[in-house]
Amino acid sequence: MDSGFKPDPIPPLQHPDGVAWGDVYKLKASAAANIEDALQALPINGQAIHLDGDWASVNVTVRIKDHDQSAIGHHYFQQPWTKKNKFSISFSIVFHRDVNGNDLVWGNEFDHSIAKKLPRGFDIIARSVKKMVEPTMELDAYSDKPSIFCPALVSWSQLRIGREAPTVDQMLKGSTFVQEGADNERALELRNKMGMPESPEARKAHYRKESNRKDFWFFAGIQHSVDFGNSYLDMQELRLSLPGFNFPVYHLVDEETCELRFTLKNKVTGQVYLIVVLSLDPGARVDEFYRDRQQAVINRNVGMTEEVWMRQLMAGQ
């Protein structure tokens, strides 16, 4: 039965030379440890880079599944605790000052408004994501500087406490294949003393309670190794896949909005400890799914007819 809904096509994004942006985008990564610092190039599925910031020292690497045939990327996605991930940001960090667990947040932010690019029914999508993915998520999508943040203790896939005063090489080793736990007896004692559960799932559940986050401290001078990855966000296809529906996000990309910025910061003081940017950059590689995007008639909402995607979302409410 005809619902009366008419999906509208998305016009091709135009490169200054008249070539569609989707035909020339190439994925790249970069990072910085200070918000004022210039971003440093970060090889995807390659060696980690070391960053010295005002508030922390960090070794960081980015991996994306099926991005290339590199051995580093291949072995990472073959681990039992990572094989479901479609991407990963891994890092070892040493804070220069103690940070309370309730103050440290991890998430995405933009430096300009994206309100006009959001699909109809986005509020319903956001509620579904919060319900299915993370209840502690705080989303501000319609402000001049939109953001989505979660407590770091809840959002990270793996968290490992390491040694005191590590060398750069030790930090590099700590960010290679991060698995929940502790590197030594002292680190294990810290986890136990602050009541941190052993498994990632139990840790996330435990720290959804604010009072438990307040009981945890990231102590200065101690290495904390982190892995953040999941099966929801496909960076190769720019698609958010959740139980019951797929949400293609590539139609939100244009000359202004062409990057996804991950930020680790203190929500109380505003201090930034790490910025990792995944961006689309004009390059030589052409991906077939971008060509398909130009030829398809795409609903601005989620790439399906409104009746179907609304029914799928409402079923999850």
N, C-alpha and C positions, 0 to 999 in steps of 0.2 A: 504494500500500500504506500502511495506517495505521501510522505510526511510534509511535503511543501518546502523542505530544507534544500537549498541549492549551494553545494560547496563551491567556493570561489578559488580559482587558480592563483598560485603565487607567481608573480612575474619574476623572470630571471634577474638575479642581482648583477649589476653591470660593472665590469672592470673599467677603469678609465680609458683603456684602449678599445673598448667596445666588446671585449670578450667577457662571457659570463664568469662571475667570481667563482662559482661552483666548479668550473672547469680547471681552475688553476690553484685552488687551495691546497696547501700542504701543511701537515701537522708538525708542530715544533714545541719544544718545552724550554723554559727558562726559570731562574730562581734568584732570590735575594734574601738576605737576612735582616735587612733594614728597609723600611718603606721609602727612604730617601735614596737608596743605592740603585744604580743601574742594574737591570736584570742581566744575569750571566747565562749564556747558552748552556743547556743541559741535554746531553745526548739521550734520546729515547732508547731504552734497552741497552744502555752503555754504562760506562764507568761513572760512579758517583762524583759529584763535585763538592769541595769543601768551602764553606762560607763562614766568615767571622763577622758577627754583628755586635751592636752595642749591648744587646741583652742576652745573646746566646751564640754558641758556635755550633754549626750544623754540617753534617754530611748528608746529601740528599740525592736520590735517584728516582727516575720515572720509568715505568715499564708499561707497555701496551700490548695486549695479546694480538698476535697475528700482524703486528705492525711490520715486522721484517723477520728474517731468518737467523737473527743473532743467537749465539749460544746462551748468552746471559738471560735474554728474555725467555728463551725456550725452557731452560732449567728452572727458572723462577716459577713459571706456570705449571710445572710438573710436580711441585711439592703438594703433599696431601692437604695442607691447610690453605693453599693458594689456587688450586686447579680450577675453582669455580670463578675466580676473579677475571674480569675483562680488562682491568687496568690496575695499576698500583703506584702509589707515592710512598716510598720508604725513606726514612731518615733516622739518623742518630743525632741527638741534641744534648748539649750540656748548657744548662741555664747558668747565667752569671749571678743571679739572685734567686732566692727561694720563690716559688710560685704556688699559690694555693690551688688545689684541684678544682675548686668551684669557679675559679676566675679564668681558667684556661679554656679557650674555645677554638674550634676548628671548623672551617666552612668556606663558603664562596661569597664573594662580594663584587659588585660592579661600581665603577666610578661615574656612571651616568644612568639615567632612567631607562628602563626597558618596558615601561608600562604599555606603550603603544604596540609593542610586539607580542604581548602576552595573549594567548588565545581566549576566546569566550569560554566561560566555565572554568577558568584557571583556579578559582577559589576551591572548587570541588576537587580538582586534581591535587591541589596542595594539601587539602584535608586527608585525601586518600593516601598520599605519600607519607604524611605524618603518622597516620594510623598504621600503615603496613611496614614502614621502614624505621622511623624513629620518633617516638612520642615527645622527646625533649627538644625536638627541632624548633628553632625560632626563625620564622620567615617574615621578611619585610620586602615584599615584591614591588610595591607601588611608590616607594619613596624616590627621591632624586638619586640616592645611592643605595640601591636595593642590596639585600644580603640574605643569606641563609646560614645559620650557625647552630652547632650542637656542642655540648660539653665534650672536651677532648677525651676524657676518660670513658665516654660512652660511644663516641663515633669511631674510634680507631679499631681496626680489625685485630691487630696484635700490639701488645705493649710489653716490652722487656726492660727490666732494670739491670743496669750494668755496673761497671767498675767506677771508682773515683778517679778523677783527673786523667782521663784516657788520652792517649796520643791520637794524632790525626789518623794514623794507620789503624789503630784499634777502633776508632769511630767508623772508619770505612768498613772494616770487617763486621761491625755491629749493624750496619745498615744493609747488608747484602741479602740475607735470608732471615728476616725477623720472625721469631716464634715466641709466643707468650711464655713468660717465665722470668728467670733471674740468672745472671752470669756466674755468681759466686755466693758464698754463704752470707756475706754482708748484705748483698742485694736481696737475697731471699728473706733475710731477717727484716729488712725494710718493708717488703711486701706484706709479710705476716704481721708485723707490728702495727701497720696502718689498716689491716683488715682487708687487703685486696684478695679477692678470690683467685683461684688458680687458672680457670679456663676463661677464654675471651667472652663467651656467652654469659657466664656467671658474673664476670667483671662488669659488663655492660648493664646487666640487670641490677646489680648492686649500686652502681653509681647513677642510676636514673633518679635516685633519691638524693636531694640536695644536701641533706645533713651528712650523708656518707662522703660526698665529694669534698665537703669542708674539712673532713678528717684526714684527707690525703694531701701530701705536699710533694711537689717536684723540687727536691733539694738541689741547691747550687753545687756545681762541681761533679755531679754524678751523671753518668751517661744513661739516657733513656732512649731506647730504640723503638721505632714505631713503623707499623705498616698500615696503610689505609688503602683498601681496595674492595671492590664488590662486583657482583654480577649484574647490577642494575643499569649502570651507565656504560654504554658501548662507545668508546672514543673513536673507533674506526668508522662507525656509521652515524655518530652523533645521535644516538637514540637512547631514551630512557625506557627500560623494560621492567615492568612491575607485574606481579600476579594479576592476570586478567586483562591487561592492556599494554600497548606500546605507544610511546609518545615521542615522535621524531622531533628533535629540537633544531635541526639544521635550518629550518625556515626562520629561526630567530636571528640567524647570522647575517650581518651585512658589513659594510665598510667600517661602521662604528663598533658594532658588537661582534667581535671576531675572536674573543678569548674567554677562557674559563679560569678564574683566579681563585686559588686555594690559599687561605690565610690562617696562620696560627697566631693568636694574639691573646692578650690579657684584656678581658672585657671591662675591667674596673679601671685600669690605668691607661688603656689604649696602646700599650707597648706591643709592637709587632716583632715576633721571633722568626718567622719564616713566611715567605711568599713563593708559591709555585704557580706558574702560569702555563696553561696549555692553550695554544693559539693556532689559528689557521692563517697560513702565510702564503702569498702568491709564490708558486713554484712550478717545477716542470711536471710533477706527477699528476696524472688525471685518474680519478676514481670513477668507476662505472656508476656507483650509486648517485653521484652528483649529476651525471648525465640523465639518469632515470628521473631524478627530481625535477628537472626542467621539462621533461616530456609528460609527466603525470599531472593530473588535476588533483591538487592537494587541498584538503580542508585546512584552514588556518588553525583549527583547534588541535587535533591530534592525528591527522592523516587518515581518519575514518569518517564515515557519515555521522552526523551529529547524533542520530538516534541510537546507533550502535555504541559509540563511546560513552554517551551519557548513561546508557543502560548498564554497561560494564562497571562504570565508576559507582553508580548508585547501588549496585549489587554488593559492593564492598563496604558500604557505609554501615 
